[in-house]
Amino acid sequence: MPERDILDLEHFLPYRLSVLSNRISQDIARLYADRFGLGVTEWRVLAVLGRYPGLSASELAERTAMDKVAVSRAVSRLLADGRITRDTHGADRRRSVLELSGEGQRVYAEVAPAALAYERRLLANFAAEDRAALSRLIDLLGDAEESTH
């Protein structure tokens, strides 16, 4: 019987990154889930619009690498909750853009500092050169992933 490749998940990089990302996302979700009734997807939409206002839903999905359907649902909930607004884009009446509303800005202003504090705690035991190396390695992984397409 021929040997077959066995996927050792505990050492398989995509699996390890996914598990770690999920754990970190769940930790950060504690900062906003109960208080603001936000899920991870809604917070990511708010966070991206807080940094890059005026994106379309498609641009949001692309920037976050989230499923377009998930982004669309999050946008619908945030519009209904009055946390974001939708408007047409200048001369192109077919393109709608999204921005944080006053309420969305308030939520962002409360959650963003707490998220940054979480990141500081997470990296507190890393030396400066280790933080720089981690950032560089994540960039290299991103570049490598993009080159596989």
Backbone as numpy.savetxt, mean C-alpha at the origin, in Angstrom:
# Nx Ny Nz CAx CAy CAz Cx Cy Cz
11.75 -43.81 -10.16 10.90 -42.63 -10.16 11.80 -41.38 -10.16
11.57 -40.45 -11.08 12.43 -39.26 -11.14 12.19 -38.35 -9.93
13.27 -37.71 -9.52 13.12 -36.73 -8.43 12.38 -35.52 -8.94
11.63 -34.93 -8.08 10.91 -33.71 -8.46 11.34 -32.58 -7.55
11.18 -31.41 -8.05 11.51 -30.25 -7.23 10.49 -30.13 -6.11
11.01 -29.91 -4.92 10.13 -29.71 -3.77 10.26 -28.26 -3.35
9.16 -27.60 -3.24 9.14 -26.20 -2.86 9.17 -26.10 -1.34
10.30 -25.65 -0.82 10.47 -25.47 0.62 10.00 -24.05 0.95
8.73 -23.93 1.29 8.13 -22.61 1.48 8.86 -21.74 2.48
9.35 -22.34 3.55 10.01 -21.56 4.59 11.27 -20.86 4.08
11.79 -21.30 2.93 12.98 -20.68 2.35 12.71 -20.08 0.96
11.47 -20.10 0.52 11.10 -19.58 -0.79 10.82 -18.08 -0.65
11.66 -17.27 -1.28 11.62 -15.82 -1.09 10.23 -15.20 -1.30
9.53 -15.48 -2.40 8.20 -14.85 -2.55 7.26 -15.18 -1.39
7.28 -16.40 -0.92 6.43 -16.79 0.20 6.83 -16.03 1.47
8.13 -15.98 1.74 8.61 -15.29 2.94 8.25 -13.81 2.91
8.43 -13.18 1.75 8.08 -11.76 1.63 6.58 -11.54 1.82
5.77 -12.42 1.25 4.33 -12.31 1.37 3.87 -12.44 2.82
4.40 -13.45 3.52 4.02 -13.66 4.92 4.43 -12.46 5.76
5.65 -11.98 5.57 6.12 -10.83 6.33 5.28 -9.59 6.02
5.00 -9.37 4.75 4.17 -8.23 4.36 2.78 -8.31 4.99
2.19 -9.49 4.98 0.87 -9.66 5.60 0.92 -9.38 7.09
1.95 -9.88 7.77 2.06 -9.65 9.21 2.23 -8.17 9.52
3.08 -7.49 8.78 3.29 -6.06 9.00 2.03 -5.28 8.68
1.36 -5.61 7.58 0.11 -4.92 7.21 -0.95 -5.10 8.29
-1.04 -6.30 8.86 -2.02 -6.54 9.93 -1.66 -5.75 11.18
-0.36 -5.64 11.50 0.05 -4.83 12.64 -0.33 -3.37 12.44
-0.03 -2.85 11.26 -0.34 -1.44 10.99 -1.85 -1.22 10.96
-2.60 -2.22 10.50 -4.06 -2.09 10.44 -4.65 -1.81 11.81
-3.98 -2.27 12.84 -4.48 -1.98 14.20 -4.50 -0.49 14.50
-3.69 0.28 13.76 -3.64 1.72 13.97 -4.88 2.43 13.46
-5.58 1.82 12.50 -6.69 2.53 11.87 -7.98 1.73 11.75
-7.93 0.44 11.90 -9.12 -0.39 11.64 -10.27 -0.07 12.58
-10.05 -0.15 13.86 -11.13 0.08 14.82 -11.54 1.54 14.87
-10.59 2.41 14.94 -10.89 3.84 15.11 -11.58 4.45 13.89
-11.14 4.05 12.69 -11.66 4.68 11.48 -12.46 3.74 10.59
-12.56 2.48 10.96 -13.32 1.52 10.16 -12.73 1.27 8.79
-11.43 1.34 8.70 -10.75 1.16 7.42 -10.13 -0.22 7.34
-10.16 -0.80 6.14 -9.42 -2.01 5.86 -8.08 -1.64 5.26
-7.25 -2.64 5.05 -5.91 -2.40 4.49 -6.00 -1.71 3.14
-6.91 -2.16 2.28 -7.01 -1.58 0.94 -7.43 -0.12 1.01
-8.41 0.19 1.87 -8.85 1.59 1.99 -7.71 2.47 2.49
-6.96 1.97 3.50 -5.85 2.78 4.00 -4.80 2.99 2.92
-4.51 1.97 2.13 -3.51 2.14 1.08 -3.96 3.18 0.07
-5.25 3.19 -0.26 -5.76 4.21 -1.19 -5.60 5.59 -0.57
-5.98 5.74 0.71 -5.81 7.04 1.37 -4.34 7.45 1.42
-3.47 6.50 1.76 -2.04 6.81 1.87 -1.47 7.26 0.53
-1.84 6.57 -0.54 -1.32 6.94 -1.86 -1.87 8.30 -2.28
-3.17 8.53 -2.06 -3.74 9.84 -2.43 -3.20 10.96 -1.54
-2.82 10.63 -0.32 -2.19 11.63 0.54 -0.84 12.07 0.01
-0.16 11.17 -0.64 1.15 11.46 -1.23 1.05 11.93 -2.68
0.10 11.36 -3.43 -0.06 11.66 -4.86 -1.51 11.99 -5.18
-1.96 13.18 -4.84 -3.36 13.52 -5.13 -3.61 13.62 -6.63
-4.85 13.37 -7.02 -5.23 13.55 -8.41 -5.00 12.34 -9.29
-4.93 11.15 -8.70 -4.77 9.93 -9.49 -6.13 9.37 -9.88
-6.16 8.65 -10.97 -7.36 7.90 -11.34 -7.33 6.58 -10.58
-8.45 5.86 -10.59 -8.51 4.55 -9.93 -7.52 3.58 -10.58
-7.37 3.65 -11.89 -6.40 2.78 -12.58 -4.97 3.09 -12.16
-4.68 4.37 -12.03 -3.34 4.76 -11.59 -3.09 4.31 -10.15
-4.12 4.38 -9.32 -4.01 3.87 -7.95 -3.68 2.39 -7.94
-4.41 1.62 -8.74 -4.18 0.18 -8.81 -2.76 -0.11 -9.28
-2.30 0.64 -10.27 -0.95 0.43 -10.79 0.10 0.78 -9.74
-0.06 1.91 -9.07 0.93 2.37 -8.09 1.02 1.44 -6.88
-0.10 0.83 -6.50 -0.13 -0.03 -5.32 0.05 -1.51 -5.65
0.01 -1.86 -6.92 0.06 -3.26 -7.37 -1.08 -4.07 -6.75
-2.21 -3.40 -6.51 -3.39 -4.09 -6.00 -4.34 -4.36 -7.16
-5.19 -5.34 -6.96 -6.18 -5.72 -7.95 -7.12 -4.54 -8.22
-7.44 -4.32 -9.50 -8.31 -3.19 -9.88 -9.68 -3.30 -9.22
-10.20 -4.50 -9.08 -11.52 -4.67 -8.44 -11.45 -4.27 -6.97
-10.39 -4.68 -6.28 -10.22 -4.32 -4.87 -10.09 -2.80 -4.72
-9.32 -2.18 -5.60 -9.17 -0.72 -5.56 -10.52 -0.05 -5.83
-11.26 -0.55 -6.80 -12.56 0.02 -7.14 -13.51 -0.06 -5.94
-13.51 -1.18 -5.25 -14.37 -1.32 -4.06 -13.94 -0.36 -2.96
-12.64 -0.25 -2.75 -12.14 0.66 -1.73 -12.50 2.10 -2.07
-12.34 2.47 -3.33 -12.69 3.83 -3.77 -14.17 4.07 -3.54
-15.03 3.12 -3.88 -16.47 3.28 -3.67 -16.80 3.50 -2.20
-16.17 2.71 -1.33 -16.42 2.86 0.12 -15.93 4.22 0.61
-14.75 4.62 0.17 -14.20 5.90 0.62 -15.00 7.08 0.09
-15.52 6.97 -1.13 -16.41 8.01 -1.66 -17.69 8.08 -0.84
-18.27 6.92 -0.54 -19.52 6.87 0.24 -19.32 7.41 1.65
-18.13 7.18 2.22 -17.83 7.67 3.57 -17.39 9.13 3.58
-17.26 9.72 2.40 -16.85 11.13 2.32 -15.38 11.36 2.62
-14.56 10.33 2.43 -13.13 10.47 2.73 -12.29 10.83 1.51
-12.86 10.61 0.33 -12.22 11.05 -0.91 -13.28 11.69 -1.79
-12.80 12.45 -2.76 -13.69 13.07 -3.74 -13.26 12.64 -5.13
-14.21 12.68 -6.07 -13.91 12.35 -7.47 -14.33 13.55 -8.30
-13.47 13.91 -9.23 -13.76 15.02 -10.13 -13.21 14.69 -11.50
-13.70 15.38 -12.51 -13.16 15.17 -13.85 -11.84 15.92 -13.96
-11.02 15.46 -14.86 -9.67 16.00 -15.01 -9.65 17.04 -16.12
-9.57 18.28 -15.72 -9.41 19.38 -16.67 -10.23 19.25 -17.93
-9.55 19.27 -19.08 -10.21 19.24 -20.38 -10.71 17.84 -20.75
-10.12 16.81 -20.16 -10.52 15.44 -20.47 -11.65 15.02 -19.55
-12.88 15.19 -19.98 -14.06 14.91 -19.16 -14.26 13.41 -18.92
-13.54 12.58 -19.68 -13.69 11.12 -19.50 -12.83 10.60 -18.35
-11.82 11.35 -17.98 -10.89 10.89 -16.94 -11.28 11.51 -15.60
-11.56 10.65 -14.62 -11.86 11.16 -13.30 -10.65 10.97 -12.39
-10.46 11.92 -11.51 -9.33 11.88 -10.59 -9.86 11.91 -9.16
-9.07 11.35 -8.26 -9.45 11.21 -6.87 -8.51 12.01 -5.98
-9.09 12.56 -4.92 -8.31 13.31 -3.94 -8.90 13.08 -2.57
-8.09 13.32 -1.55 -8.61 13.24 -0.18 -9.56 14.40 0.06
-10.67 14.11 0.72 -11.58 15.17 1.17 -11.01 15.72 2.48
-11.69 16.68 3.06 -11.28 17.19 4.37 -11.23 16.07 5.40
-12.25 15.21 5.40 -12.29 14.08 6.32 -11.15 13.11 6.02
-10.89 12.85 4.77 -9.78 11.96 4.39 -8.44 12.53 4.83
-8.27 13.83 4.70 -7.04 14.49 5.15 -6.88 14.36 6.67
-8.00 14.46 7.38 -7.96 14.32 8.85 -7.51 12.92 9.24
-8.09 11.90 8.59 -7.71 10.51 8.88 -6.23 10.30 8.53
-5.83 10.76 7.37 -4.44 10.63 6.94 -3.50 11.30 7.94
-3.86 12.50 8.40 -3.02 13.24 9.34 -2.87 12.53 10.68
-3.84 11.70 11.04 -3.73 10.94 12.29 -3.01 9.62 12.10
-3.26 8.94 10.98 -2.71 7.59 10.79 -1.26 7.64 10.29
-0.94 8.55 9.40 0.41 8.57 8.81 1.51 8.68 9.87
1.40 9.59 10.85 2.46 9.64 11.87 2.56 8.35 12.69
1.43 7.73 12.97 1.46 6.46 13.71 2.11 5.36 12.88
1.84 5.35 11.57 2.47 4.36 10.68 3.98 4.58 10.61
4.39 5.84 10.53 5.82 6.14 10.50 6.49 5.76 11.82
5.80 5.97 12.94 6.34 5.57 14.24 6.48 4.05 14.31
5.51 3.33 13.74 5.59 1.87 13.68 6.83 1.45 12.89
7.05 2.10 11.74 8.23 1.78 10.93 9.51 2.04 11.71
9.57 3.14 12.45 10.76 3.44 13.24 11.00 2.35 14.30
9.93 1.89 14.96 10.07 0.82 15.95 10.54 -0.47 15.28
9.99 -0.76 14.11 10.34 -1.99 13.38 11.83 -2.01 13.02
12.36 -0.86 12.67 13.75 -0.76 12.22 14.70 -0.28 13.31
14.22 -0.13 14.52 15.02 0.47 15.60 16.32 -0.28 15.87
16.32 -1.58 15.72 17.53 -2.35 16.02 18.45 -2.53 14.81
18.12 -1.88 13.70 18.95 -1.94 12.51 19.94 -0.78 12.55
21.19 -1.05 12.26 22.17 0.02 12.10 21.82 0.79 10.83
22.28 2.02 10.74 21.98 2.86 9.58 22.39 2.17 8.28
23.54 1.52 8.28 23.99 0.85 7.06 23.11 -0.36 6.72
22.53 -1.00 7.74 21.61 -2.11 7.49 20.30 -1.61 6.90
19.80 -0.48 7.39 18.58 0.12 6.82 18.82 0.50 5.36
19.98 1.09 5.09 20.32 1.47 3.71 20.45 0.23 2.83
21.05 -0.83 3.35 21.21 -2.07 2.59 19.84 -2.70 2.32
18.97 -2.70 3.31 17.62 -3.25 3.12 16.89 -2.49 2.03
16.94 -1.18 2.08 16.28 -0.36 1.06 16.85 -0.66 -0.33
18.17 -0.77 -0.41 18.82 -1.07 -1.69 18.40 -2.45 -2.20
18.35 -3.44 -1.31 17.96 -4.79 -1.72 16.51 -4.85 -2.17
15.64 -4.12 -1.50 14.23 -4.09 -1.92 14.13 -3.46 -3.31
14.89 -2.39 -3.54 14.92 -1.78 -4.88 15.43 -2.77 -5.93
16.47 -3.51 -5.60 17.01 -4.49 -6.54 16.00 -5.59 -6.83
15.29 -6.06 -5.81 14.25 -7.07 -6.02 13.14 -6.52 -6.91
12.74 -5.27 -6.68 11.73 -4.65 -7.52 12.17 -4.55 -8.96
13.43 -4.16 -9.17 13.96 -4.08 -10.53 14.00 -5.46 -11.18
14.43 -6.47 -10.41 14.49 -7.83 -10.94 13.11 -8.34 -11.31
12.12 -8.05 -10.47 10.75 -8.48 -10.75 10.25 -7.82 -12.02
10.50 -6.53 -12.18 10.04 -5.84 -13.38 10.69 -6.39 -14.64
11.94 -6.82 -14.54 12.64 -7.33 -15.72 12.18 -8.71 -16.13
11.37 -9.39 -15.30 10.88 -10.71 -15.67 9.66 -10.64 -16.57
9.14 -9.46 -16.81 7.92 -9.32 -17.65 8.27 -9.15 -19.08
